[in-house]
Amino acid sequence: MDMKNITQMGRRSFLTNMTAAAGCVLAARVNVSAKEVAGEIPQSANLAATLSKEPFVPYASEKNMRSVKLDTDVLVAGGGLAGVLAALSAARRGAKVIICQDRSRFGGNASSEVRMHPLGVNPGRVGFREGGILEELKLDCAVNNPHCSWELWDLSLYDKLVSLPNVTVLLDTAVFGADVSADGSLINAVRARCDTSRTVYTITAKQYIDCTGDARLAMEAGDDLMFGREKPEKFGESLADYDDEGTCMGSSVLFTAKDIGRPIPYHAPDWAVKITPEMLKLRRISKRDLTYGYWWIELGGDTNAVLDNERLRYELLRISLGIWDYLKNEAAPKEAENLALDFIGMVPGRRETYRIVSEYIMTQSDIEGGWKRFDDPVCVGGWSMDDHPKKGFYDFDRAPCRQAPVKPYNIPFGSLISKKIKNMMMAGRNVGVSHVALSSTRVMATTACMGQAVGTAAALCVAKGVSPSELRADKKNLSELKQALLRDDQTILAIKNEDPADLALEAKVSASASAEGTKPENVINGVSFDTKPDPKASRGNENRWLASASGSPWLRLSWDAPQKISKVEITFDTGCKNLAISGSAVYRKSVLWAPQSECVKDFVLSAVCADGKEKTLAEVKGNYQRKVRLSFDPVSAKSIKLKVLSTNGDKLAAVYEVRAYA
């Protein structure tokens, strides 16, 4: 059967029909109800339909605003990548979720409104990318959005959320208030406002997650906050001397341009900044990629980027249009002759505002190796400690950034839990880190993985009736969280799959053949990624099984006694190239806009049952996802066999992990 017909993996995405690229669009969607597969109206639409039939109840003193009360398991405030992954991970684990986003689209700085590609660990240098839901989204985009439309990327995030029956999406809805307990340690309810529909929502939840970036929910709840740089002695950080205490990194707007095929003149408005070579003496303009804007068009580190947003927008637009004028008419008139502005951001992309005081404050020393002592790692980081001067573009005599390279590191759960508010977690640039640590953890691929971590934790807290702090303090519960994240393909360094429910860990593994010195038993060694010994080397093969794809190789897991099995989960190899939507033509050239060639495309899963008969459990065609979950009627199996029929182009078939569950 074709992968898109496996109902356990969810209904076919609308994006499949919008491009010629066919495939198993939602290979990693799981536990979706039969009603949703059949096309049931999303919960968000059901809510709107219900409200339209209800009598209009005014909110407090605002007679023209409708008052609506909602109840849920998990409220996610903020819909950037951190919020999207928090909502998806909590909902996929069975929690009822409401997500409030103050814009009309999801993605935050990675949306069509800002257009910054998500960055994190450097796959070309280290040999792996962040896994989990983020990898799923990126792979979907590479296959179904090869023309790199930002609007379709936004829409794909919306589709993922509204397609789940236990998620309510509230767009254009901003959190603006919170009711807390008498001692200030618990959020009792949150108020969120949608002026588009003239509705004020009062939302009660068991767990609250602040993914607003600016700590808006935490602020309304009276939580303890941090802002700006600390003195070096505060956390003993050698890199904390870069700029004045209390200042921040700034905000940027990006632009994109398009080659029209004929000369396009440009005349800047009178209010644009007149750019001179002196202003750019330390800011590089590459003639290779004039179609994408410059991150160093940055301002606001010496002010409050939230309260001063309107002035910053105006100033950043002045600089951006001045830069474009300079490119077109002075710096690169030949290279830019046929280029026309296609987009310019009207929403400043923020790097830093408020951070929430957490149970553990992560610092420079943790990134530089101290992370190895964490007993609560939940996601990975790997961007350099990349600090920017407080005056941004207008600090002409300073380089636009100072970067201190880092090796990949783990981020602890304690930095994602509010120290004061017992039923609130956070993910994004507002988590509990020092400013120096923030200069690395702030990038979107990293914050997205934080979102998956806290969403999973929130669902576990709801199911167990415990607080995030209690979940972290209990060794058994903490282990369950880490194992749940690994099962969902979250990348966490130095821990292995030790899931007691995984029957594969007790199996004997054999194969028809192996290549590159790999062993079939690598697929049950508990680690599902490989690293490079150095940036110029190839990835290692310690954790993969490889075999020539030309001979339909197979991998078999056998047990001494028959095992009852109804689920098999496979982690394939999807390579280590750059993989993200981007406005940069140069960056896009480094991305394979198709199924990743290393990934297994067609395969058959079968079992030898207790009676000795072989039974086909699944036939999958057109796969391009890394994590594939297969559910079927329970069988009593003496062994299961994965037979690879083809890859998406690579000569070698590659498998990182096979799991089996009753």
NUMIBA-522788 format. One line per 2 residues: their letters; for each residue x, y, z of C-alpha. Coordinates in nm, 2 decimals. Layout:
A	X:Y:Z ~ ...
This chain:
MD	0.00:0.00:0.00 ~ 0.11:0.36:-0.06
MK	0.24:0.54:0.25 ~ -0.03:0.81:0.23
NI	-0.30:0.54:0.28 ~ -0.16:0.43:0.62
TQ	-0.43:0.60:0.83 ~ -0.23:0.58:1.15
MG	-0.01:0.84:0.99 ~ -0.28:1.10:0.94
RR	-0.47:1.25:0.65 ~ -0.29:1.36:0.34
SF	-0.16:1.71:0.36 ~ -0.31:1.97:0.12
LT	0.04:2.05:0.01 ~ 0.06:1.72:-0.17
NM	-0.19:1.84:-0.42 ~ -0.02:2.18:-0.46
TA	0.30:2.06:-0.62 ~ 0.40:1.79:-0.87
AA	0.62:1.63:-0.60 ~ 0.43:1.33:-0.47
GC	0.51:1.13:-0.16 ~ 0.43:1.04:0.19
VL	0.37:1.39:0.32 ~ 0.28:1.31:0.67
AA	0.48:0.99:0.74 ~ 0.55:1.10:1.10
RV	0.19:1.19:1.20 ~ 0.06:0.94:1.44
NV	-0.25:0.85:1.65 ~ -0.48:1.06:1.43
SA	-0.85:0.97:1.47 ~ -1.05:0.81:1.20
KE	-1.29:1.10:1.20 ~ -1.00:1.34:1.12
VA	-0.88:1.11:0.84 ~ -1.23:1.12:0.69
GE	-1.22:1.50:0.69 ~ -1.38:1.62:1.01
IP	-1.39:1.99:1.06 ~ -1.09:2.11:1.27
QS	-1.15:2.20:1.63 ~ -1.07:2.56:1.56
AN	-1.34:2.58:1.30 ~ -1.58:2.40:1.53
LA	-1.51:2.66:1.79 ~ -1.59:2.94:1.55
AT	-1.90:2.77:1.43 ~ -2.02:2.72:1.79
LS	-1.95:3.08:1.89 ~ -2.15:3.21:1.59
KE	-2.46:3.05:1.74 ~ -2.40:3.16:2.09
PF	-2.55:3.48:2.24 ~ -2.31:3.78:2.25
VP	-2.18:3.82:2.60 ~ -1.98:4.14:2.64
YA	-1.64:4.14:2.81 ~ -1.61:4.35:3.13
SE	-1.63:4.72:3.04 ~ -1.57:4.67:2.67
KN	-1.93:4.63:2.54 ~ -1.81:4.55:2.19
MR	-1.58:4.27:2.28 ~ -1.73:3.92:2.32
SV	-1.63:3.72:2.63 ~ -1.56:3.35:2.57
KL	-1.44:3.10:2.83 ~ -1.23:2.80:2.72
DT	-1.07:2.51:2.91 ~ -0.78:2.29:2.80
DV	-0.49:2.07:2.92 ~ -0.21:2.29:2.77
LV	-0.21:2.65:2.67 ~ 0.08:2.75:2.44
AG	0.13:3.13:2.41 ~ 0.32:3.22:2.10
GG	0.33:3.06:1.76 ~ 0.69:3.08:1.64
LA	0.87:2.75:1.57 ~ 0.91:2.69:1.95
GV	0.53:2.73:2.01 ~ 0.44:2.52:1.70
LA	0.65:2.23:1.82 ~ 0.53:2.27:2.18
AL	0.17:2.24:2.06 ~ 0.23:1.96:1.82
SA	0.43:1.75:2.07 ~ 0.18:1.79:2.35
AR	-0.12:1.72:2.12 ~ 0.04:1.41:1.96
RG	0.08:1.27:2.31 ~ -0.29:1.31:2.38
AK	-0.32:1.64:2.55 ~ -0.59:1.89:2.46
VI	-0.41:2.20:2.34 ~ -0.49:2.57:2.27
IC	-0.22:2.77:2.09 ~ -0.25:3.16:2.08
QD	-0.05:3.34:1.82 ~ -0.06:3.72:1.79
RS	0.00:3.72:1.42 ~ -0.21:3.58:1.13
RF	0.05:3.31:1.06 ~ 0.28:3.07:1.24
GG	0.66:3.07:1.23 ~ 0.77:3.39:1.40
NA	1.11:3.49:1.26 ~ 1.09:3.19:1.03
SS	0.76:3.31:0.88 ~ 0.69:3.50:0.56
EV	0.67:3.82:0.77 ~ 1.04:3.81:0.86
RM	1.20:3.53:0.64 ~ 1.50:3.42:0.84
HP	1.59:3.06:0.78 ~ 1.61:2.85:1.10
LG	1.96:2.78:1.22 ~ 2.11:2.57:1.49
VN	2.38:2.30:1.48 ~ 2.59:2.32:1.16
PG	2.52:1.98:0.99 ~ 2.81:2.02:0.75
RV	3.05:2.05:1.03 ~ 2.92:1.81:1.29
GF	2.74:1.55:1.07 ~ 2.38:1.57:1.20
RE	2.09:1.81:1.22 ~ 1.83:1.85:1.50
GG	1.58:1.56:1.46 ~ 1.22:1.52:1.58
IL	0.93:1.73:1.46 ~ 1.16:2.00:1.32
EE	1.32:1.75:1.08 ~ 0.98:1.63:0.98
LK	0.87:1.99:0.89 ~ 1.19:2.06:0.70
LD	1.16:1.73:0.50 ~ 0.80:1.81:0.41
CA	0.91:2.16:0.29 ~ 1.20:2.02:0.08
VN	0.97:1.79:-0.10 ~ 0.64:1.98:-0.13
NP	0.77:2.33:-0.15 ~ 1.07:2.31:-0.39
HC	0.99:2.66:-0.52 ~ 1.06:2.78:-0.16
SW	0.73:2.98:-0.11 ~ 0.73:3.14:0.23
EL	0.35:3.16:0.23 ~ 0.32:2.79:0.17
WD	0.57:2.73:0.45 ~ 0.35:2.93:0.68
LS	0.04:2.74:0.56 ~ 0.21:2.40:0.62
LY	0.26:2.49:0.99 ~ -0.10:2.59:1.01
DK	-0.20:2.26:0.84 ~ 0.00:2.05:1.09
LV	-0.18:2.22:1.38 ~ -0.54:2.24:1.26
SL	-0.53:1.88:1.13 ~ -0.50:1.75:1.48
PN	-0.84:1.70:1.65 ~ -0.72:1.80:1.99
VT	-0.57:2.14:1.89 ~ -0.75:2.47:1.89
VL	-0.58:2.74:1.69 ~ -0.64:3.11:1.79
LD	-0.46:3.33:1.54 ~ -0.44:3.71:1.57
TA	-0.48:3.65:1.94 ~ -0.24:3.80:2.20
VF	-0.21:3.72:2.57 ~ -0.27:4.03:2.77
GA	-0.35:3.92:3.12 ~ -0.33:3.64:3.38
DV	-0.50:3.55:3.70 ~ -0.27:3.39:3.95
SA	-0.30:3.23:4.29 ~ -0.27:3.44:4.61
DG	0.09:3.34:4.66 ~ 0.17:3.41:4.29
SL	0.30:3.05:4.23 ~ 0.02:2.93:4.00
IN	-0.16:3.06:3.69 ~ -0.53:3.01:3.73
AV	-0.64:3.16:3.40 ~ -0.50:3.36:3.10
RA	-0.68:3.63:2.91 ~ -0.61:3.66:2.54
RC	-0.75:3.91:2.29 ~ -0.85:3.89:1.93
DT	-0.96:4.22:1.79 ~ -1.01:4.07:1.45
SR	-1.31:3.87:1.58 ~ -1.38:4.11:1.87
TV	-1.33:3.83:2.12 ~ -1.16:3.81:2.46
YT	-1.08:3.46:2.57 ~ -1.05:3.35:2.93
IT	-0.85:3.03:2.91 ~ -0.79:2.79:3.20
AK	-0.53:2.51:3.16 ~ -0.34:2.26:3.36
QY	-0.01:2.36:3.21 ~ 0.10:2.69:3.05
ID	0.39:2.73:2.81 ~ 0.53:3.08:2.73
CT	0.67:3.07:2.37 ~ 0.61:3.44:2.31
GD	0.98:3.53:2.28 ~ 0.92:3.84:2.49
AR	0.80:3.65:2.80 ~ 0.46:3.82:2.77
LA	0.27:3.54:2.96 ~ 0.53:3.53:3.23
ME	0.52:3.91:3.26 ~ 0.14:3.91:3.30
AG	0.16:3.64:3.56 ~ 0.41:3.84:3.77
DD	0.71:3.61:3.71 ~ 1.07:3.71:3.77
LM	1.24:3.82:3.46 ~ 1.59:3.90:3.33
FG	1.68:4.16:3.07 ~ 2.00:4.23:2.88
RE	2.37:4.17:2.95 ~ 2.51:4.08:3.29
KP	2.85:4.18:3.43 ~ 3.13:3.92:3.38
EK	3.13:3.85:3.75 ~ 2.76:3.77:3.77
FG	2.81:3.42:3.62 ~ 3.19:3.41:3.59
ES	3.17:3.45:3.21 ~ 3.47:3.56:3.01
LA	3.26:3.66:2.71 ~ 3.03:3.89:2.92
DY	3.26:4.19:2.87 ~ 3.14:4.25:2.51
DD	2.91:4.55:2.58 ~ 2.75:4.75:2.86
EG	2.54:4.58:3.13 ~ 2.17:4.59:3.06
TC	2.21:4.62:2.68 ~ 2.09:4.36:2.43
MG	2.13:4.24:2.08 ~ 1.91:4.42:1.83
SS	1.64:4.35:1.58 ~ 1.67:4.32:1.20
VL	1.45:4.34:0.89 ~ 1.54:4.14:0.58
FT	1.47:4.20:0.22 ~ 1.47:3.98:-0.09
AK	1.51:4.07:-0.45 ~ 1.43:3.90:-0.79
DI	1.60:3.90:-1.12 ~ 1.35:4.04:-1.37
GR	1.56:3.98:-1.68 ~ 1.59:4.35:-1.78
PI	1.73:4.66:-1.62 ~ 1.52:4.79:-1.33
PY	1.61:5.14:-1.20 ~ 1.57:5.22:-0.83
HA	1.53:5.56:-0.66 ~ 1.52:5.56:-0.28
PD	1.26:5.76:-0.10 ~ 1.38:6.09:0.06
WA	1.36:5.94:0.41 ~ 1.60:5.65:0.33
VK	1.95:5.67:0.49 ~ 2.22:5.78:0.25
IT	2.48:5.49:0.28 ~ 2.85:5.57:0.25
PE	3.15:5.33:0.22 ~ 3.25:5.44:0.57
ML	2.93:5.29:0.72 ~ 3.01:4.96:0.56
KL	3.39:4.93:0.63 ~ 3.33:4.64:0.87
RR	3.01:4.50:0.71 ~ 3.06:4.27:0.41
IS	2.84:4.29:0.10 ~ 2.87:3.98:-0.10
KR	2.81:4.02:-0.48 ~ 2.73:3.65:-0.49
DL	2.39:3.69:-0.32 ~ 2.24:4.03:-0.37
TY	1.89:3.87:-0.36 ~ 1.89:3.84:0.01
GY	1.91:4.10:0.28 ~ 2.16:4.15:0.55
WW	2.13:4.04:0.91 ~ 2.36:4.32:1.02
IE	2.09:4.57:0.93 ~ 2.02:4.57:1.31
LG	1.92:4.82:1.57 ~ 1.77:4.84:1.92
GD	2.02:4.68:2.16 ~ 2.05:5.00:2.35
TN	1.68:5.03:2.40 ~ 1.37:4.81:2.46
AV	1.29:4.64:2.14 ~ 0.93:4.58:2.25
LD	0.84:4.93:2.37 ~ 1.04:5.10:2.09
NE	0.92:4.87:1.81 ~ 0.77:5.14:1.59
RL	1.08:5.36:1.59 ~ 1.30:5.06:1.52
RY	1.08:4.95:1.23 ~ 1.11:5.30:1.08
EL	1.48:5.32:1.13 ~ 1.54:4.97:1.00
LR	1.34:5.04:0.69 ~ 1.54:5.36:0.63
IS	1.86:5.17:0.65 ~ 1.74:4.88:0.43
LG	1.62:5.10:0.15 ~ 1.94:5.30:0.18
IW	2.14:4.98:0.14 ~ 1.94:4.87:-0.16
DY	1.99:5.22:-0.32 ~ 2.37:5.18:-0.25
LK	2.37:4.83:-0.41 ~ 2.18:4.93:-0.72
NE	2.34:5.26:-0.79 ~ 2.69:5.26:-0.63
AA	2.83:4.93:-0.49 ~ 2.72:4.68:-0.75
PK	2.54:4.85:-1.04 ~ 2.63:4.58:-1.29
EA	2.54:4.28:-1.07 ~ 2.22:4.44:-0.95
EN	2.11:4.59:-1.28 ~ 1.83:4.34:-1.34
LA	1.73:4.30:-0.97 ~ 1.41:4.44:-0.82
LD	1.30:4.44:-0.46 ~ 1.06:4.16:-0.41
FI	1.00:4.17:-0.03 ~ 1.10:4.38:0.26
GM	1.01:4.29:0.62 ~ 0.77:4.51:0.81
VP	0.81:4.31:1.13 ~ 1.15:4.35:1.30
GR	1.29:4.01:1.38 ~ 1.40:4.03:1.75
RE	1.70:3.86:1.89 ~ 1.66:3.95:2.25
TY	1.43:4.10:2.51 ~ 1.31:3.95:2.83
RI	1.42:3.61:2.98 ~ 1.24:3.42:3.25
VS	1.41:3.32:3.57 ~ 1.42:2.94:3.56
EY	1.51:2.66:3.80 ~ 1.85:2.64:3.64
IM	2.03:2.93:3.47 ~ 2.24:2.81:3.18
TQ	2.57:3.00:3.13 ~ 2.88:3.01:2.91
SD	3.06:2.74:3.11 ~ 2.77:2.50:3.05
IE	2.80:2.55:2.67 ~ 3.17:2.50:2.69
GG	3.15:2.15:2.85 ~ 2.96:2.19:3.17
WK	2.65:2.04:3.00 ~ 2.80:1.70:3.04
RF	2.71:1.69:3.40 ~ 2.34:1.76:3.34
DD	2.10:1.48:3.45 ~ 1.80:1.65:3.27
PV	1.91:1.71:2.91 ~ 1.61:1.75:2.67
CV	1.75:1.90:2.35 ~ 2.06:2.00:2.16
GG	2.22:2.33:2.07 ~ 2.52:2.41:1.86
WS	2.52:2.77:1.72 ~ 2.83:2.97:1.80
MD	2.81:3.21:2.09 ~ 2.73:3.50:1.86
DH	2.70:3.84:2.02 ~ 2.61:4.17:1.85
PK	2.70:4.53:1.95 ~ 2.42:4.72:2.12
KG	2.41:5.00:1.86 ~ 2.40:4.75:1.57
FY	2.44:4.90:1.23 ~ 2.52:5.25:1.36
DF	2.83:5.12:1.54 ~ 3.03:5.16:1.23
DR	3.37:5.11:1.40 ~ 3.28:4.77:1.54
AP	3.23:4.44:1.36 ~ 2.86:4.34:1.34
CR	2.92:4.04:1.56 ~ 3.17:3.85:1.77
QA	3.14:3.47:1.73 ~ 3.30:3.21:1.96
PV	3.27:2.86:1.80 ~ 3.11:2.59:2.01
KP	3.07:2.21:1.99 ~ 2.72:2.07:2.01
YN	2.58:2.07:2.37 ~ 2.27:1.97:2.56
IP	2.02:2.21:2.71 ~ 1.87:2.11:3.05
FG	1.50:2.08:3.13 ~ 1.57:2.31:3.44
SL	1.63:2.61:3.21 ~ 1.28:2.56:3.05
IS	1.09:2.56:3.38 ~ 0.98:2.88:3.56
KK	1.13:2.89:3.91 ~ 0.84:3.09:4.05
IK	0.53:2.98:3.85 ~ 0.48:2.61:3.92
NM	0.26:2.53:3.62 ~ 0.45:2.72:3.36
MM	0.73:2.63:3.12 ~ 0.89:2.82:2.84
AG	1.07:2.76:2.51 ~ 1.24:3.02:2.28
RN	1.47:3.31:2.34 ~ 1.29:3.38:2.67
VG	1.42:3.07:2.86 ~ 1.64:3.08:3.16
VS	1.99:3.15:3.03 ~ 2.25:3.42:3.08
HV	2.30:3.67:2.80 ~ 2.62:3.50:2.68
AL	2.44:3.16:2.67 ~ 2.15:3.33:2.49
SS	2.38:3.44:2.21 ~ 2.40:3.06:2.12
TR	2.06:2.92:2.23 ~ 1.85:3.20:2.07
VM	1.85:3.06:1.71 ~ 1.53:2.90:1.58
AT	1.63:2.54:1.52 ~ 1.75:2.53:1.88
TA	1.44:2.70:2.03 ~ 1.21:2.47:1.82
CM	1.36:2.17:1.99 ~ 1.31:2.34:2.32
GQ	0.94:2.36:2.22 ~ 0.92:1.98:2.15
AV	1.08:1.92:2.49 ~ 0.83:2.13:2.69
GT	0.53:2.01:2.49 ~ 0.62:1.65:2.56
AA	0.68:1.74:2.93 ~ 0.35:1.92:2.95
AL	0.16:1.62:2.82 ~ 0.33:1.40:3.07
CV	0.26:1.64:3.35 ~ -0.11:1.64:3.26
AK	-0.12:1.26:3.24 ~ 0.06:1.22:3.58
GV	-0.10:1.51:3.76 ~ 0.24:1.66:3.85
SP	0.41:1.99:3.80 ~ 0.71:2.03:3.57
SE	0.93:2.08:3.87 ~ 0.80:1.76:4.02
LR	0.85:1.58:3.69 ~ 1.22:1.70:3.68
AD	1.28:1.60:4.05 ~ 1.16:1.25:4.01
KK	1.42:1.03:3.85 ~ 1.17:0.78:3.71
NL	0.96:1.06:3.56 ~ 1.26:1.24:3.43
SE	1.39:0.92:3.26 ~ 1.04:0.87:3.11
LK	1.06:1.23:2.96 ~ 1.40:1.17:2.81
QA	1.30:0.84:2.67 ~ 0.98:0.98:2.53
LL	1.18:1.25:2.35 ~ 1.43:1.00:2.21
RD	1.14:0.79:2.08 ~ 1.01:1.10:1.90
DQ	1.35:1.14:1.74 ~ 1.46:1.44:1.95
TI	1.84:1.48:1.93 ~ 2.00:1.46:2.28
LA	2.37:1.40:2.32 ~ 2.52:1.12:2.53
IK	2.20:0.93:2.62 ~ 2.06:0.62:2.46
NE	1.73:0.45:2.40 ~ 1.66:0.25:2.71
DP	1.28:0.23:2.67 ~ 1.17:-0.08:2.86
AD	0.87:-0.12:2.63 ~ 1.09:-0.14:2.32
LA	1.10:-0.51:2.23 ~ 1.37:-0.45:1.97
LE	1.63:-0.40:2.24 ~ 1.60:-0.77:2.33
AK	1.62:-0.89:1.97 ~ 1.90:-1.06:1.78
VS	1.97:-0.86:1.47 ~ 2.10:-1.00:1.14
AS	2.11:-0.88:0.78 ~ 2.15:-1.00:0.42
AS	2.47:-0.79:0.39 ~ 2.64:-0.49:0.54
AE	2.86:-0.22:0.39 ~ 3.12:0.04:0.50
GT	3.21:-0.17:0.81 ~ 2.87:-0.13:0.97
KP	2.69:-0.40:1.17 ~ 2.32:-0.48:1.17
EN	2.30:-0.46:1.55 ~ 2.38:-0.09:1.52
VI	2.01:-0.03:1.48 ~ 1.94:-0.13:1.84
NG	2.24:0.04:2.00 ~ 2.02:0.33:2.12
VS	2.19:0.61:1.92 ~ 2.03:0.74:1.60
FD	2.28:0.98:1.46 ~ 2.65:0.99:1.36
TK	2.90:1.27:1.40 ~ 3.21:1.38:1.21
PD	3.54:1.33:1.39 ~ 3.64:1.67:1.23
PK	3.47:1.92:1.00 ~ 3.65:1.79:0.69
AS	3.58:1.42:0.75 ~ 3.29:1.20:0.65
RG	3.04:1.10:0.91 ~ 3.11:0.80:1.12
NE	2.92:0.48:1.08 ~ 2.90:0.37:1.44
NR	2.52:0.39:1.47 ~ 2.39:0.30:1.12
WL	2.34:-0.01:0.93 ~ 2.44:0.03:0.56
AS	2.40:-0.21:0.27 ~ 2.40:-0.18:-0.11
AS	2.06:-0.08:-0.22 ~ 2.08:-0.26:-0.55
GS	2.03:-0.61:-0.40 ~ 1.71:-0.54:-0.20
PW	1.89:-0.58:0.13 ~ 1.70:-0.69:0.44
LR	1.74:-0.65:0.82 ~ 1.59:-0.90:1.06
LS	1.51:-0.88:1.43 ~ 1.45:-1.22:1.60
WD	1.34:-1.33:1.94 ~ 1.39:-1.66:2.13
AP	1.01:-1.66:2.20 ~ 0.73:-1.51:2.00
QK	0.65:-1.14:2.08 ~ 0.32:-0.97:2.05
IS	0.38:-0.67:1.82 ~ 0.15:-0.40:1.68
KV	0.38:-0.11:1.62 ~ 0.72:-0.08:1.45
EI	0.91:0.25:1.43 ~ 1.20:0.30:1.19
TF	1.45:0.58:1.18 ~ 1.61:0.62:0.84
DT	1.90:0.83:0.74 ~ 1.81:1.17:0.58
GC	2.17:1.29:0.54 ~ 2.34:1.59:0.69
KN	2.30:1.87:0.43 ~ 2.15:2.21:0.51
LA	1.78:2.17:0.52 ~ 1.56:2.48:0.57
IS	1.35:2.73:0.38 ~ 1.55:3.04:0.31
GS	1.53:3.37:0.12 ~ 1.90:3.34:0.03
AV	1.98:3.21:-0.32 ~ 2.32:3.09:-0.20
YR	2.17:2.90:0.10 ~ 1.90:2.75:-0.11
KS	2.17:2.61:-0.35 ~ 2.30:2.40:-0.06
VL	1.96:2.24:0.01 ~ 1.84:1.94:-0.19
WA	1.48:2.05:-0.28 ~ 1.35:1.69:-0.31
PQ	1.35:1.37:-0.10 ~ 1.70:1.34:0.06
SE	1.89:1.08:-0.15 ~ 2.01:0.89:0.16
CV	1.65:0.81:0.27 ~ 1.49:0.48:0.21
KD	1.20:0.53:-0.04 ~ 1.02:0.19:-0.08
FV	1.03:-0.10:0.17 ~ 0.83:-0.39:0.30
LS	0.79:-0.49:0.66 ~ 0.70:-0.85:0.73
AV	0.69:-1.10:1.02 ~ 0.74:-1.47:1.07
CA	0.45:-1.56:1.30 ~ 0.45:-1.81:1.58
DG	0.30:-2.07:1.34 ~ 0.59:-2.03:1.11
KE	0.40:-1.84:0.84 ~ 0.53:-1.52:0.70
KT	0.29:-1.22:0.70 ~ 0.33:-0.88:0.53
LA	0.27:-0.61:0.78 ~ 0.32:-0.30:0.56
EV	0.43:-0.21:0.21 ~ 0.55:0.15:0.19
KG	0.62:0.35:-0.13 ~ 0.74:0.70:-0.17
NY	0.88:0.76:0.18 ~ 1.10:1.06:0.24
QR	1.07:1.10:0.61 ~ 1.34:1.01:0.86
KV	1.10:0.88:1.14 ~ 0.84:0.63:1.02
RL	0.58:0.47:1.25 ~ 0.38:0.17:1.13
SF	0.08:0.04:1.32 ~ -0.10:-0.29:1.23
DP	-0.32:-0.56:1.39 ~ -0.13:-0.74:1.66
VS	0.08:-1.04:1.55 ~ 0.27:-1.30:1.75
AK	0.60:-1.27:1.58 ~ 0.92:-1.48:1.60
SI	1.09:-1.23:1.39 ~ 1.03:-0.91:1.18
KL	1.21:-0.82:0.86 ~ 1.26:-0.49:0.69
KV	1.33:-0.53:0.32 ~ 1.46:-0.22:0.14
LS	1.34:-0.20:-0.22 ~ 1.49:0.14:-0.31
TN	1.63:0.46:-0.18 ~ 1.57:0.82:-0.30
GD	1.89:0.80:-0.50 ~ 2.17:0.69:-0.28
KL	2.36:0.37:-0.36 ~ 2.35:0.26:0.00
AA	2.04:0.18:0.21 ~ 2.08:0.32:0.56
VY	1.89:0.26:0.88 ~ 1.96:0.41:1.22
EV	1.71:0.25:1.44 ~ 1.43:-0.01:1.45
RA	1.19:-0.02:1.75 ~ 0.91:-0.27:1.81
YA	0.61:-0.24:2.06 ~ 0.33:-0.45:2.17
